[in-house]
Amino acid sequence: MNDAAASLDLGGPNVPGQSHLGPQVDAFDRRVDELLEHLRGHPLADLLFTNTTHIADFSMIWHGIGIVRGIAKGRPDQVIVLAALLGAESLIVNQGIKRFFRRERPTTAGDERLQVRRPSTSSFPSGHASSAVFAAMVLSGWDGPLLSILWFKIAAVVGISRAYVRIHHGSDVVGGVVVGVLLGFVGRRIARRFAPA
């Protein structure tokens, strides 16, 4: 572990947000951070996860995918429906669920070795992970299995990026995935109703 990582001491007892969800969750979060620390500082990993976390801010990556996909398929209706659903999902997670938990983030601005946007909402669940899985669920309701695999792979990279840059605990990402799946089932039904495949 290098000096920058050691100074963060995310394995220590005083990490913001720890003890909020119990000792088992704390142990899980420490293990995730230890595993990711083996990758931090590697130029390709830093580039991948830092850039992914940036383009996933405000679901930009999913709006971009929606627009490109809508143009390619001649389905502007699906572009509009996806954008509206992402807005609703963000409102539910950021103004609803996060306000209930109010968990502190492990850092206020991410790992000091990696430049990321300082979020204004609380930590649990990860909004990036939730919106990523939600978008992948909606898109997979319209697309075949090959594209669906791509959408979920992108969602996985987005989720991992949030713990990688240390703006979320690992358990925040898991919570975001669960929320994204649950909301995604509802979103997929709405999407199929208003913009059938």
N, C-alpha and C positions, 0 to 999 in steps of 0.2 A: 504494500500500500504506500503510495507516495505522500509527500507532505500535505498537498492540497486535500487529498482524501482523508488523511488522518485528522486534519483540522476540523473537518465536518463531524467526525466521530459519530456517524450514524448507527454504529453498533452499540453506542453507549447508552446509559440509562436516562439521559436527559434530552433525547431527541424529541422535538416538537411533534405532537400528535400521537406519540407512543403512550401506552397504558389507557388509551381512549376506548379501545375495543377488546382489551384483555391480553393476558400474557401469551396465549397461543398465537394470536395475531401478531404480537410484537416479535415473537420468535420467527414467524413466517417472513415478516418484513425485513428483519435482519438478514435472514438467509438469502432472500432475493437480492438485497443490496450487495451482499458479499459476492454473489454469482456475477452480478452486473459489473462489479468493480474490476473483475478480471478483464473485461472488455474496454472499460473506460481508459482513455488515453491512446487507444488504437486509432490511427487516423481515419480508416474506413468506417469503423463503428461510430466514432464521434460524428463524422460527416452524415452518415445514414440517419442516426437517431436524432441528432440536433435538427437537421433539415426537415425530417418527418414531423417532429413536434411543432416546428414553425408553420409548415403548410397545413397542418391539421388545426391550427388556431381558428376559432370561429367556423369550424367545419369546412374551411376553404377547399381542402382536397376533395371533399365529397360533393360540394357544389360544382367544382371544376369537372369532376368525373360525370356528374349529372348532365352538365351542359354539353360536353363532348359526346357523351353517349346519346343524348337526345338529338343532337344534330346528325350524328351518324345513322341513327335509326329513324329519323324523321318523326320524333315523338316529343314535341314541345310540351305536351300535356304531362308527360312523366317528369320533365325537368321542373315544372311548376309544382307538381305534387310532392316530389322529393324535397324541394326547397321549403315548402310549407311544413312538411312533416319534420324536417330537421329543426326548423324554428320552434315547433311545438315541443319536440323532445328536449331541446336546450332549455326552454322555459320550465318544463317540469323538473329537470335535473338541477339546474343552477338556481332557480328561485324557489324550488320546492324541497326536493330531497336533501340537497346540500345544507339548506337552512335548518333542517331537522337535526343533522349530525354535528355540524359546525366543528369538524376535526381540523386541527392545525396541520399545515403542510410540513414535511420534513425540513425544508428550507424555504425561505421567502422568495428567492429568485433563482432557485436551481443550483446545481453544482457550479462552483466558481470557475471551473475549467471550461464550462460550456455556457454560451450566451443564449438565454431564453427569455421570453416575455414573462413579466411578473403578474401572476393571476390575481384577480380581485375576489374570487370566491373561495370557499373552504375546500378541504382536501377530499373528503369522502362523499360520494364515489367520484372516480375520475370522469369528468365530463368528456374528455377526449376519447377515452375508451368506450364510454357509453354511446356517444354519437357515432363512433366508428363501427361498432357492432350493430347498432340500429340501422345505419345506412347500408351496411352489408346485407342485413336481413331484408330490407326493403328492395334493394337491387336484385338480390337473389330470387325474390318473388317474381321478378319480371324476366330474368335471364336464365339461361341454361346452366347445367352443372359446371362447365368449364369456366365461365365467367364468374360464377358464384365462388369458386375456389380462389380466384384472383381477388375478389372483393374481401373475402375473409382473411387472406394473407396480408393485404394492405391494412386491414383493421388490426391484425395481430402486431404488425410493426408499429402502428400508431400507439397502441396500448403499451407495449414494451418501452417505447421511447419516453413515456412519461415517468416511469420509474428510473430509466437510464439517466435522464437529466436531473433526477432527484427533485422534481417538483411534486411528485406523488410517492406515497408509500406503495409497496407492491400490493397490499390488500385493497388500496383505493382502486387500483386497476382491475382487480378481480371483482370488486363491487360494481365497477362501471360496466364490466362485461355482463354481469348478471342483470343489471338494470337495462342494458342495451338489448339483451335477448328478450326480456319480458315486454319492454315497450316495442321491440321489433315485431313481435307476433301481432300486436295490435296495429302497428304502422303498416305491416304487410297487407293486412286485411283491408285497411282503408285505401292503400295504394291500388290494390287490385280492383276495388270498387270504382274509384274515380278515374283511374288510368289503367285499364286492363292490359295484360301483356299482349 
